[in-house]
C-alpha cells in the first residue's frame, strides 16, 4: 500500500488521476495478453502445416480453416483491447494534464507574492506548460506501457517456466544484467537530466528577457551583446541535450546487446536438449518463435525506463510547486466596518525589515494619504493591507477583524485597486473594464466608463468598446490605461479603495481627467492614497508620513506644514521644483 502511495506521489497524480492510471496499466496488460491468442493460433497453424512432414498424415485443411477463423476472431479481440487501452491511457492522460494545469493556475492565484519574488516568470510558465506536458506524456506514452509490459513479461516468464523451465531460463537469463545496467546508470541519467532541464529554463529566461527588453536593445545598440547571451544559453541547452541523449543511448544500446544474448542461448540450449532427446522439435520451434516475440516488449521496457527517469525530474518540480501552501482564511467572512488598523506591524523582504513597528489607523469613509521619500515603505503598506503578503509581526485589522483570518479572495471582494502600473489583457476594452465585476451588464460598464472619464475616447476607437487594446494595452496612452483601471475599480464598487501613485507619471491634461475620475471613485469609501505629488493630497482628511518604514508624522496638511517637519520639507522641495525648467537653466548659464 505504501509503495502504491509512493508511486502516486512520484507521478504527481490526483486521486482520480491515479485510479485512471491503474486502469490504464490494466488496459495495457490486457492489450498485451490479447496478443497471445493470435500467437497461439499461429503456432497451431505451423504445427498443422508441419504435421504431414513429421507424421505422414494428409494435411488437415478443415483444421486450417478453423484456425484461420480463430485468427480473425483474435484480431477483432485485439482491436477491442487496443481501443480500450487507447481510451484509458491517452484520453485519460490528456484530461489529467488539463486538470493539473487548472490546479496549478488555481494554486498560483492563491499564493502570497513572497513566492513570486523567488520565482522567475519563465520557470512558472515552464511548470504550467512543459512540466504538465511531461506528466501528460508519462501518463499516455510511458508509465502505462512501462508497468503494463513489466506485468506482461512477468506473467510470460511464469507461464514459460511451467512449460519448460530450462528453456525459459535460457530465454531470460540475460534480463537481470540488461536492466541492471539501466538502473546502475540511473544516477548519472538523473544528473544529466537535471542539467538539461536547468539549461532549458535558462533559455526560457533569456528568450523572455530578450523579447521584453527589445526596445532597450534596439535603442542602445545591444543587439550583439544580448543576442550573444541568448546564443550561449541555446548552445548550452544543445550541449546538455547531446550529453544526455548520448549517455542514455549508450546505456540502452549496451542493455539491448546484452538482452540479445538470450536469443543465442535459446538456440544453443534448445539444440543441446534436442540432440539429448529431452526436448521435442515443436517445443524448440515454439521457444525460438517466442524469443523473437517476447523481446519486443522487453526492448520497449529498456527504452522507456531512461525516459521515465528523465521525466521524474519534471514531475519532482511539479510536486515541489504543488506542495507550496496557499494563503487560507474564512471564505464567508462578513465585514460591516471598514476602518483599517495596523498594530505594531513589522514586515521584511528576506532578512531586511522594511516596515518597523508601524501603527496607524485609516478611518472609514475618509481619505488617508500615505506619503514619504522613495523606499519609505508606502507601497508595501498598501500590499500588506491587501494581504499580498502576511506581516512578520503585529496585525492588520479591518473592522476589528485580523485579515489573516479572512480568505484572500474574500478580502479582495472588499477592495478596489488603482496602481501606477496598469495591467491590461490582450482583449477588448469592455472585457478589460468588466474584470472589475464579471457579471456586470454592458450598461453598467458604460456607466463606470463615463464616471472614469474614458467613455469619450473609447467611443472614438475603431470598434468602440469592442476594440482590442493589444498586449498590456499597447495601443493606449498612459492616461487612457489609467482611466480604464479606474473604471474597473468603479465597476467593482468596493468599500475600500487603494490608490498607489495613480497620477505620478501623467501629463497635466491627463492628470486633471484622472483626478476627476478619482473624485467619483472615493465618494463614501475608505480610501488610502499613496502620493508622490504632495500638492494632490494636501487637502486630505489625514496624512501619514513614513520614513524608513516608520511613522514619523501624521495629521492634516495644514498641521504638518505648520510643524515644519519631513512633510513640509518634501512639500517645499516639490513646490520649488515646479518653477524649474531646461530653458531657465540654460539662461542662468548664459548670464
VOTI-558806 format. One line per field, with one value per residue (C-alpha): residue number from 1; residue in three letters; x, y, z. Coordinates in Angstrom, 1 decimal. Example, Ala and Ser with C-alpha at 12.3 -4.5 7.8 and 13.67 -1.06 7.14 Angstrom:
BEGIN
nr <- (1,2)
rest <- (ALA,SER)
u <- (12.3,13.7)
v <- (-4.5,-1.1)
w <- (7.8,7.1)
end
This chain:
BEGIN
nr <- (1,2,3,4,5,6,7,8,9,10,11,12,13,14,15,16,17,18,19,20,21,22,23,24,25,26,27,28,29,30,31,32,33,34,35,36,37,38,39,40,41,42,43,44,45,46,47,48,49,50,51,52,53,54,55,56,57,58,59,60,61,62,63,64,65,66,67,68,69,70,71,72,73,74,75,76,77,78,79,80,81,82,83,84,85,86,87,88,89,90,91,92,93,94,95,96,97,98,99,100,101,102,103,104,105,106,107,108,109,110,111,112,113,114,115,116,117,118,119,120,121,122,123,124,125,126,127,128,129,130,131,132,133,134,135,136,137,138,139,140,141,142,143,144,145,146,147,148,149,150,151,152,153,154,155,156,157,158,159,160,161,162,163,164,165,166,167,168,169,170,171,172,173,174,175,176,177,178,179,180,181,182,183,184,185,186,187,188,189,190,191,192,193,194,195,196,197,198,199,200,201,202,203,204,205,206,207,208,209,210,211,212,213,214,215,216,217,218,219,220,221,222,223,224,225,226,227,228,229,230,231,232,233,234,235,236,237,238,239,240,241,242,243,244,245,246,247,248,249,250,251,252,253,254,255,256,257,258,259,260,261,262,263,264,265,266,267,268,269,270,271,272,273,274,275,276,277,278,279,280,281,282,283,284,285,286,287,288,289,290,291,292,293,294,295,296,297,298,299,300,301,302,303,304,305,306,307,308,309,310,311,312,313,314,315,316,317,318,319,320,321,322,323,324,325,326,327,328,329,330,331,332,333,334,335,336,337,338,339,340,341,342,343,344,345,346,347,348,349,350,351,352,353,354,355,356,357,358,359,360,361,362,363,364,365,366,367,368,369,370,371,372,373,374,375,376,377,378,379,380,381,382,383,384,385,386,387,388,389,390,391,392,393,394,395,396,397,398,399,400,401,402,403,404,405,406,407,408,409,410,411,412,413,414,415,416,417,418,419,420,421,422,423,424,425,426,427,428,429,430,431,432,433,434,435,436,437,438,439,440,441,442,443,444,445,446,447,448,449,450,451,452,453,454,455,456,457,458,459,460,461,462,463,464,465,466,467,468,469,470,471,472,473,474,475,476,477,478,479,480,481,482,483,484,485,486,487,488,489,490,491,492,493,494,495,496,497,498,499,500,501,502,503,504,505,506,507,508,509,510,511,512,513,514,515,516,517,518,519,520,521,522,523,524,525,526,527,528,529,530,531,532,533,534,535,536,537,538,539,540,541,542,543,544,545,546,547,548,549,550,551,552,553,554,555,556,557,558,559,560,561,562,563,564,565,566,567,568,569,570,571,572,573,574,575,576,577,578,579,580,581,582,583,584,585,586,587,588,589,590,591)
rest <- (UNK,UNK,UNK,UNK,UNK,UNK,UNK,UNK,UNK,UNK,UNK,UNK,UNK,UNK,UNK,UNK,UNK,UNK,UNK,UNK,UNK,UNK,UNK,UNK,UNK,UNK,UNK,UNK,UNK,UNK,UNK,UNK,UNK,UNK,UNK,UNK,UNK,UNK,UNK,UNK,UNK,UNK,UNK,UNK,UNK,UNK,UNK,UNK,UNK,UNK,UNK,UNK,UNK,UNK,UNK,UNK,UNK,UNK,UNK,UNK,UNK,UNK,UNK,UNK,UNK,UNK,UNK,UNK,UNK,UNK,UNK,UNK,UNK,UNK,UNK,UNK,UNK,UNK,UNK,UNK,UNK,UNK,UNK,UNK,UNK,UNK,UNK,UNK,UNK,UNK,UNK,UNK,UNK,UNK,UNK,UNK,UNK,UNK,UNK,UNK,UNK,UNK,UNK,UNK,UNK,UNK,UNK,UNK,UNK,UNK,UNK,UNK,UNK,UNK,UNK,UNK,UNK,UNK,UNK,UNK,UNK,UNK,UNK,UNK,UNK,UNK,UNK,UNK,UNK,UNK,UNK,UNK,UNK,UNK,UNK,UNK,UNK,UNK,UNK,UNK,UNK,UNK,UNK,UNK,UNK,UNK,UNK,UNK,UNK,UNK,UNK,UNK,UNK,UNK,UNK,UNK,UNK,UNK,UNK,UNK,UNK,UNK,UNK,UNK,UNK,UNK,UNK,UNK,UNK,UNK,UNK,UNK,UNK,UNK,UNK,UNK,UNK,UNK,UNK,UNK,UNK,UNK,UNK,UNK,UNK,UNK,UNK,UNK,UNK,UNK,UNK,UNK,UNK,UNK,UNK,UNK,UNK,UNK,UNK,UNK,UNK,UNK,UNK,UNK,UNK,UNK,UNK,UNK,UNK,UNK,UNK,UNK,UNK,UNK,UNK,UNK,UNK,UNK,UNK,UNK,UNK,UNK,UNK,UNK,UNK,UNK,UNK,UNK,UNK,UNK,UNK,UNK,UNK,UNK,UNK,UNK,UNK,UNK,UNK,UNK,UNK,UNK,UNK,UNK,UNK,UNK,UNK,UNK,UNK,UNK,UNK,UNK,UNK,UNK,UNK,UNK,UNK,UNK,UNK,UNK,UNK,UNK,UNK,UNK,UNK,UNK,UNK,UNK,UNK,UNK,UNK,UNK,UNK,UNK,UNK,UNK,UNK,UNK,UNK,UNK,UNK,UNK,UNK,UNK,UNK,UNK,UNK,UNK,UNK,UNK,UNK,UNK,UNK,UNK,UNK,UNK,UNK,UNK,UNK,UNK,UNK,UNK,UNK,UNK,UNK,UNK,UNK,UNK,UNK,UNK,UNK,UNK,UNK,UNK,UNK,UNK,UNK,UNK,UNK,UNK,UNK,UNK,UNK,UNK,UNK,UNK,UNK,UNK,UNK,UNK,UNK,UNK,UNK,UNK,UNK,UNK,UNK,UNK,UNK,UNK,UNK,UNK,UNK,UNK,UNK,UNK,UNK,UNK,UNK,UNK,UNK,UNK,UNK,UNK,UNK,UNK,UNK,UNK,UNK,UNK,UNK,UNK,UNK,UNK,UNK,UNK,UNK,UNK,UNK,UNK,UNK,UNK,UNK,UNK,UNK,UNK,UNK,UNK,UNK,UNK,UNK,UNK,UNK,UNK,UNK,UNK,UNK,UNK,UNK,UNK,UNK,UNK,UNK,UNK,UNK,UNK,UNK,UNK,UNK,UNK,UNK,UNK,UNK,UNK,UNK,UNK,UNK,UNK,UNK,UNK,UNK,UNK,UNK,UNK,UNK,UNK,UNK,UNK,UNK,UNK,UNK,UNK,UNK,UNK,UNK,UNK,UNK,UNK,UNK,UNK,UNK,UNK,UNK,UNK,UNK,UNK,UNK,UNK,UNK,UNK,UNK,UNK,UNK,UNK,UNK,UNK,UNK,UNK,UNK,UNK,UNK,UNK,UNK,UNK,UNK,UNK,UNK,UNK,UNK,UNK,UNK,UNK,UNK,UNK,UNK,UNK,UNK,UNK,UNK,UNK,UNK,UNK,UNK,UNK,UNK,UNK,UNK,UNK,UNK,UNK,UNK,UNK,UNK,UNK,UNK,UNK,UNK,UNK,UNK,UNK,UNK,UNK,UNK,UNK,UNK,UNK,UNK,UNK,UNK,UNK,UNK,UNK,UNK,UNK,UNK,UNK,UNK,UNK,UNK,UNK,UNK,UNK,UNK,UNK,UNK,UNK,UNK,UNK,UNK,UNK,UNK,UNK,UNK,UNK,UNK,UNK,UNK,UNK,UNK,UNK,UNK,UNK,UNK,UNK,UNK,UNK,UNK,UNK,UNK,UNK,UNK,UNK,UNK,UNK,UNK,UNK,UNK,UNK,UNK,UNK,UNK,UNK,UNK,UNK,UNK,UNK,UNK,UNK,UNK,UNK,UNK,UNK,UNK,UNK,UNK,UNK,UNK,UNK,UNK,UNK,UNK,UNK,UNK,UNK,UNK,UNK,UNK,UNK,UNK,UNK,UNK,UNK,UNK,UNK,UNK,UNK,UNK,UNK,UNK,UNK,UNK)
u <- (0.0,2.9,4.5,1.3,1.1,4.8,4.1,1.1,3.2,6.1,4.0,2.3,-1.2,-4.5,-6.6,-8.8,-5.7,-4.1,-7.1,-7.2,-3.5,-4.1,-6.9,-4.6,-1.9,-4.6,-5.8,-2.2,-1.7,-5.0,-3.8,-0.5,-2.3,-4.7,-1.7,-1.1,-4.2,-3.1,0.3,-1.1,-3.2,-0.1,1.8,-1.0,-1.1,2.6,2.2,-0.7,1.4,4.4,2.4,2.3,6.1,6.5,3.8,3.0,-0.7,-2.5,-2.9,-5.9,-7.4,-10.5,-8.4,-6.6,-9.9,-10.9,-7.6,-8.0,-11.4,-10.0,-7.2,-9.8,-11.6,-8.4,-7.6,-11.0,-10.4,-7.0,-8.6,-11.1,-8.4,-6.2,-9.1,-9.8,-6.1,-6.1,-9.2,-7.8,-4.3,-4.2,-7.7,-7.4,-3.8,-5.0,-7.8,-5.4,-2.9,-5.7,-6.8,-3.2,-2.8,-6.0,-4.9,-1.6,-3.2,-5.6,-2.8,-0.7,-3.7,-3.8,-0.1,1.4,3.5,6.6,6.5,6.7,9.6,11.7,10.4,11.0,8.0,9.7,10.0,6.4,5.4,7.5,5.7,2.3,3.1,6.2,6.1,2.3,3.0,5.6,3.1,0.7,3.4,4.2,0.6,-0.1,3.1,5.5,4.1,1.2,3.4,6.3,4.3,2.0,4.9,6.6,3.5,3.1,6.7,6.5,3.4,5.0,8.1,6.0,4.0,7.0,8.8,5.9,6.1,9.9,12.0,15.3,14.4,12.7,15.9,17.9,15.4,15.5,19.0,20.3,17.3,18.7,22.0,20.4,18.0,20.7,22.8,20.0,19.4,23.1,23.3,20.2,22.1,24.1,21.0,19.2,22.2,22.4,18.6,18.6,21.3,19.3,16.2,18.2,19.6,16.1,15.0,17.9,16.9,13.3,14.6,16.9,14.2,11.7,14.3,15.3,11.7,10.6,13.7,13.7,13.0,16.1,18.2,17.4,17.7,21.1,22.5,22.8,21.7,25.0,25.6,22.1,21.9,25.2,23.8,20.8,23.1,25.2,22.1,20.9,24.2,24.4,20.9,22.1,25.2,23.3,20.8,23.6,25.3,22.0,20.9,24.4,24.7,21.2,21.7,24.9,23.2,20.1,22.2,24.5,21.5,19.9,23.1,23.1,19.5,20.0,22.4,19.2,18.3,21.6,21.3,17.8,19.1,22.2,20.4,17.5,19.7,21.6,18.4,17.0,20.1,20.0,16.4,14.8,13.2,10.9,11.3,8.0,8.8,12.2,10.5,8.0,10.7,12.6,9.5,8.7,12.2,11.7,8.3,9.0,11.9,9.7,8.1,11.5,13.1,10.3,11.0,14.6,13.8,11.0,13.0,15.5,12.7,10.8,13.8,14.2,10.6,10.8,12.9,9.9,7.4,9.6,9.5,5.7,5.4,7.5,5.3,2.1,3.5,3.6,0.9,-1.6,-3.0,-6.1,-8.9,-12.6,-14.3,-17.6,-16.2,-18.6,-17.4,-19.6,-17.0,-14.2,-11.8,-8.3,-5.8,-2.1,-1.0,2.8,3.3,6.8,7.5,10.7,11.7,14.0,16.1,15.7,12.9,11.2,8.2,9.2,6.7,4.2,0.8,-1.8,-5.5,-7.2,-10.7,-13.9,-15.5,-12.4,-9.3,-6.0,-2.8,0.4,3.5,7.2,10.6,11.2,11.8,10.0,7.5,4.4,3.6,4.5,1.9,-0.9,0.2,0.1,-3.4,-4.5,-2.7,-0.5,2.0,1.4,3.1,6.2,4.8,1.8,-1.5,-3.7,-7.4,-10.5,-13.4,-11.6,-11.0,-7.5,-7.1,-5.1,-8.4,-10.0,-9.7,-7.6,-10.2,-12.9,-10.8,-10.3,-14.0,-14.0,-11.2,-10.6,-7.1,-5.7,-2.0,0.6,1.5,-1.8,-2.1,-4.4,-5.1,-5.0,-8.8,-11.5,-11.9,-15.2,-13.8,-10.9,-13.3,-15.6,-12.7,-13.9,-17.1,-17.5,-21.3,-21.7,-24.1,-22.9,-24.9,-23.1,-19.7,-20.7,-21.7,-18.5,-16.5,-18.4,-17.7,-14.0,-13.9,-12.9,-16.2,-15.4,-12.0,-13.3,-16.2,-13.7,-11.7,-12.3,-14.7,-15.5,-15.8,-15.1,-11.7,-8.8,-6.2,-3.2,-0.7,-0.9,-2.8,0.0,-2.4,-3.4,-1.7,-0.7,-3.6,-6.1,-4.9,-5.1,-8.7,-9.7,-8.1,-10.3,-13.4,-12.6,-12.5,-15.7,-17.5,-16.3,-17.9,-15.8,-16.0,-12.2,-10.1,-6.2,-4.7,-1.0,0.7,-2.2,-1.2,2.6,3.7,1.0,0.8,-1.3,-4.2,-4.5,-3.9,-6.9,-9.1,-7.9,-8.3,-11.9,-12.4,-10.8,-13.1,-16.0,-14.3,-13.6,-17.0,-18.3,-15.4,-12.4,-9.5,-5.8,-3.9,-0.2,1.0,4.2,2.9,2.2,0.1,-2.5,-3.1,-2.5,-6.3,-6.8,-8.5,-5.5,-1.9,0.5,4.2,6.6,10.4,12.5,9.4,8.5,5.7,7.2,4.3,0.5,-2.2,-3.9,-1.9,-2.1,-0.9,2.0,3.1,2.9,5.2,7.9,8.9,9.6,6.3,6.9,10.4,9.3,6.4,8.5,11.1,8.4,6.9,10.3,10.9,7.7,9.4,12.5,12.9,15.5,15.2,15.7,18.8,20.2,19.6,21.2,24.3,24.3,24.3)
v <- (0.0,2.3,1.5,2.4,5.7,6.5,5.8,8.1,10.8,10.2,10.7,13.7,12.5,13.3,10.6,10.4,10.5,7.7,5.5,6.2,5.4,2.0,1.3,2.3,-0.1,-2.9,-2.0,-2.2,-5.6,-6.8,-5.4,-7.3,-10.5,-10.1,-10.7,-14.2,-15.9,-14.8,-16.1,-19.4,-19.7,-19.0,-21.8,-24.2,-23.4,-24.0,-27.3,-28.3,-27.4,-29.4,-32.4,-34.1,-34.0,-35.4,-38.0,-38.8,-37.9,-35.8,-32.0,-31.2,-28.5,-28.2,-27.5,-24.8,-23.1,-23.3,-21.8,-19.1,-18.2,-18.2,-15.9,-13.4,-13.5,-13.0,-10.0,-8.5,-9.2,-7.4,-4.4,-4.1,-4.5,-1.8,0.6,0.2,0.8,4.0,5.3,4.6,5.9,8.7,10.2,10.0,11.4,14.5,15.0,14.6,17.1,19.6,19.1,19.6,22.8,24.2,23.1,24.9,28.0,28.0,27.4,30.3,32.6,31.8,32.0,35.0,37.4,36.4,33.2,35.0,37.1,33.9,32.6,33.7,34.0,31.7,29.0,29.2,29.1,26.0,24.5,25.1,24.2,21.9,20.1,19.4,18.2,15.9,14.5,14.1,12.2,10.0,9.1,8.4,7.1,5.9,4.8,2.5,0.8,0.5,-1.0,-2.9,-4.6,-5.4,-7.3,-8.9,-10.1,-11.4,-13.4,-14.7,-15.7,-17.7,-19.4,-20.4,-21.6,-24.0,-25.2,-25.8,-24.1,-24.9,-23.1,-20.3,-19.8,-19.6,-17.1,-14.7,-15.2,-12.0,-10.0,-9.0,-7.9,-5.7,-4.0,-3.8,-1.7,0.7,1.0,1.4,4.3,5.9,8.3,9.7,9.9,11.9,14.3,14.9,15.2,17.9,19.8,19.6,20.9,23.7,24.6,24.7,27.0,29.3,29.5,30.4,33.2,34.6,34.5,36.2,38.9,39.5,39.9,42.1,44.3,44.5,48.3,48.9,46.5,48.5,51.9,51.3,49.1,46.0,43.5,41.8,41.6,40.4,38.0,36.6,35.8,34.1,32.2,30.9,29.6,27.9,26.3,25.2,23.6,21.9,20.5,19.3,17.6,15.8,14.7,13.3,11.6,10.2,8.8,7.4,6.0,4.2,2.6,1.5,0.1,-1.9,-3.2,-4.3,-6.1,-7.9,-8.9,-10.3,-12.9,-14.7,-15.4,-17.2,-19.1,-20.3,-21.8,-23.3,-24.8,-25.9,-27.7,-29.4,-30.6,-31.7,-33.8,-35.2,-36.3,-34.3,-31.6,-32.1,-30.3,-28.5,-27.2,-25.9,-24.2,-22.7,-21.2,-19.8,-18.0,-16.9,-15.5,-13.3,-12.2,-11.7,-9.4,-6.7,-5.6,-6.1,-3.7,-1.2,-1.5,-0.7,2.4,3.6,3.3,6.1,8.3,7.6,8.5,11.8,12.7,12.2,15.4,17.4,15.6,16.3,20.1,19.8,18.2,20.9,23.6,21.9,21.5,25.3,26.2,28.8,31.6,30.5,32.0,32.3,32.2,33.6,36.5,39.4,42.9,45.9,48.3,49.3,51.0,49.7,49.5,48.5,47.5,47.3,45.9,44.7,43.2,42.1,41.2,38.3,39.4,43.2,44.9,47.5,48.2,48.7,48.5,50.6,51.5,53.7,53.9,54.5,55.7,54.6,56.9,59.1,59.8,58.9,59.9,57.9,59.9,59.8,59.6,56.8,53.5,54.5,51.6,53.3,50.7,47.8,49.1,49.0,45.5,44.3,45.7,43.8,40.7,40.2,39.2,38.3,40.5,39.3,40.5,42.6,42.5,44.4,44.5,45.7,46.5,44.9,41.5,40.3,40.0,36.8,35.1,36.1,34.2,36.4,36.2,37.2,40.0,41.2,41.4,44.4,46.2,48.1,49.0,51.6,51.1,53.3,50.4,49.3,45.8,45.3,42.0,41.4,41.6,44.1,47.4,46.3,43.0,44.7,47.0,44.1,42.5,44.7,42.7,39.7,39.7,43.4,44.3,46.4,49.4,49.1,49.0,52.1,53.9,53.1,54.3,57.6,58.2,57.4,59.9,57.3,56.8,59.6,58.3,54.7,55.5,57.2,53.9,51.9,49.3,51.3,49.2,46.0,47.3,45.1,47.0,44.9,43.2,45.0,47.9,48.8,50.7,53.1,56.1,56.0,58.3,56.2,53.0,54.6,55.7,52.2,51.0,53.5,52.3,48.8,50.0,52.0,48.9,46.8,49.3,48.0,49.8,50.1,51.8,51.7,54.2,53.8,56.7,56.8,60.2,60.1,60.0,61.7,65.0,67.8,67.2,63.5,64.3,66.6,64.0,61.2,63.5,64.0,60.2,59.5,62.0,59.9,56.7,57.8,59.0,57.3,54.9,54.1,55.4,55.0,57.2,56.7,60.0,61.2,64.7,66.1,69.0,66.5,65.2,68.3,68.6,65.0,64.4,62.6,62.4,59.8,60.4,57.4,57.4,54.2,52.1,54.1,56.5,60.0,62.3,62.3,65.0,67.3,69.1,72.4,70.8,69.1,72.2,74.2,71.7,72.2,68.6,66.0,66.6,70.3,69.9,67.5,69.7,72.9,71.0,69.9,73.4,74.9,72.2,73.3,76.5,74.8,74.3,73.5,76.9,78.7,76.7,77.5,81.2,81.2,79.7,82.3,85.0)
w <- (0.0,0.9,-2.5,-4.3,-2.5,-3.3,-7.0,-7.0,-5.2,-7.6,-10.7,-9.0,-9.8,-8.2,-6.6,-9.7,-11.9,-10.0,-10.3,-14.0,-14.2,-12.7,-15.1,-18.0,-16.8,-16.6,-20.1,-21.3,-19.8,-21.3,-24.7,-24.4,-23.3,-26.2,-28.5,-27.1,-28.7,-32.2,-31.4,-30.2,-33.3,-35.5,-33.6,-34.2,-37.9,-38.1,-36.3,-38.6,-41.7,-40.4,-39.3,-42.8,-43.0,-39.4,-39.3,-42.9,-42.4,-45.0,-44.5,-42.3,-44.4,-42.2,-39.2,-41.1,-41.9,-38.3,-37.2,-39.8,-38.4,-34.9,-36.1,-37.4,-34.1,-32.2,-34.4,-33.6,-29.9,-30.1,-31.8,-29.0,-26.3,-28.0,-28.4,-24.6,-23.9,-26.0,-24.2,-20.8,-21.4,-24.0,-23.4,-19.6,-19.7,-21.6,-19.1,-16.2,-17.7,-18.2,-14.5,-13.3,-15.3,-13.8,-10.3,-10.8,-12.1,-9.2,-6.7,-8.2,-7.8,-4.0,-3.3,-1.5,-3.5,-1.5,-3.5,-6.8,-5.5,-5.5,-8.8,-12.4,-14.7,-17.2,-14.5,-13.6,-17.3,-17.6,-14.7,-16.2,-19.8,-20.2,-16.9,-17.3,-20.8,-19.3,-16.9,-19.9,-21.8,-18.8,-18.3,-22.0,-23.6,-20.8,-17.5,-18.6,-21.2,-18.8,-15.9,-18.3,-20.0,-16.7,-15.6,-19.0,-19.1,-15.5,-16.4,-19.6,-17.6,-15.1,-17.9,-19.9,-16.7,-16.2,-19.8,-19.7,-17.0,-18.8,-22.0,-20.0,-18.0,-21.2,-22.6,-19.6,-18.1,-19.7,-18.5,-15.0,-16.5,-19.1,-16.7,-14.1,-16.5,-16.9,-13.2,-12.4,-14.8,-13.3,-11.0,-14.0,-16.1,-13.4,-13.0,-16.7,-16.9,-14.2,-16.1,-19.3,-17.5,-16.0,-19.4,-20.9,-18.0,-18.7,-22.4,-21.4,-19.2,-21.8,-24.5,-22.2,-21.2,-24.8,-26.0,-23.1,-23.4,-27.2,-27.1,-24.9,-27.0,-30.2,-28.5,-27.1,-29.8,-27.5,-30.2,-30.4,-26.6,-25.7,-28.7,-27.6,-24.1,-25.8,-28.2,-25.2,-23.4,-26.6,-27.2,-23.6,-24.0,-27.2,-25.5,-22.4,-24.7,-26.7,-23.5,-22.0,-25.2,-25.9,-22.4,-22.4,-25.9,-24.9,-21.8,-23.8,-26.7,-24.4,-22.5,-25.8,-26.8,-23.5,-23.9,-27.4,-25.9,-24.8,-28.5,-29.0,-25.6,-26.5,-29.8,-28.2,-25.2,-27.3,-29.8,-27.0,-25.3,-28.7,-29.5,-26.0,-26.6,-23.7,-25.9,-28.9,-32.2,-31.9,-28.4,-29.7,-32.6,-30.2,-28.0,-31.0,-32.1,-28.6,-28.2,-31.2,-30.0,-26.3,-26.8,-28.4,-25.1,-23.4,-25.9,-25.2,-21.5,-22.0,-23.9,-21.6,-18.4,-19.1,-20.4,-17.2,-15.1,-17.0,-16.7,-12.9,-12.9,-14.2,-12.0,-9.0,-9.9,-10.2,-6.8,-5.2,-6.7,-5.5,-2.0,-1.5,0.9,-0.3,2.0,3.8,5.9,6.4,2.9,4.4,6.4,6.6,7.2,8.1,9.5,7.0,9.4,8.7,11.6,11.6,15.1,15.7,12.2,11.1,7.7,6.0,2.5,3.3,6.3,5.8,7.7,5.5,7.9,11.5,14.4,12.4,14.0,12.2,11.6,8.3,9.2,7.4,4.8,4.6,2.6,4.2,2.3,2.7,1.8,2.3,0.5,-2.0,-0.3,2.9,2.6,1.3,-1.4,0.9,3.4,0.8,-0.3,3.3,3.8,0.7,2.2,-0.8,2.0,5.6,8.2,10.1,13.5,14.7,13.0,10.4,11.1,9.2,11.3,14.2,12.4,11.7,7.9,8.4,9.4,6.1,2.9,0.5,-2.3,0.2,1.4,-2.2,-2.7,-0.2,-2.0,-5.3,-6.6,-8.9,-9.4,-11.1,-13.4,-15.0,-16.3,-19.3,-21.0,-24.7,-25.0,-25.8,-23.9,-22.4,-21.2,-19.6,-17.7,-16.8,-14.9,-12.1,-11.8,-14.1,-14.2,-15.0,-17.9,-20.8,-19.5,-16.1,-17.9,-19.9,-16.7,-15.0,-18.1,-18.1,-14.4,-15.1,-17.9,-20.5,-22.4,-24.9,-26.1,-26.1,-28.5,-30.8,-31.2,-34.4,-32.8,-29.7,-26.6,-28.7,-29.8,-28.8,-26.8,-27.7,-25.4,-22.0,-23.6,-26.0,-28.3,-25.4,-23.8,-20.1,-19.2,-21.1,-19.5,-16.0,-16.6,-17.7,-14.5,-12.5,-14.5,-13.3,-9.7,-10.1,-11.6,-8.7,-6.2,-3.2,0.1,0.5,-2.2,-2.5,-4.9,-5.5,-7.3,-9.7,-11.2,-10.7,-14.3,-16.2,-18.1,-16.7,-19.0,-18.2,-14.5,-14.4,-16.1,-13.7,-10.6,-11.6,-12.1,-8.7,-7.1,-8.3,-7.1,-3.5,-2.6,0.6,0.8,3.0,0.9,1.1,-1.3,-1.9,-3.3,-4.9,-5.8,-2.3,-3.6,-4.8,-1.2,0.9,1.4,2.5,5.9,7.2,6.0,7.3,6.7,6.6,6.6,6.5,7.4,10.4,11.1,11.7,11.3,10.9,10.7,8.3,5.6,7.4,10.7,9.0,7.1,10.4,12.1,9.5,9.6,6.9,5.1,5.0,3.7,0.9,0.0,-0.3,-2.4,-4.8,-5.0,-5.8,-8.5,-10.3,-11.3,-12.7,-16.5,-19.0,-20.6,-17.3,-16.5,-19.9,-19.4,-16.0,-17.5,-20.2,-17.6)
end
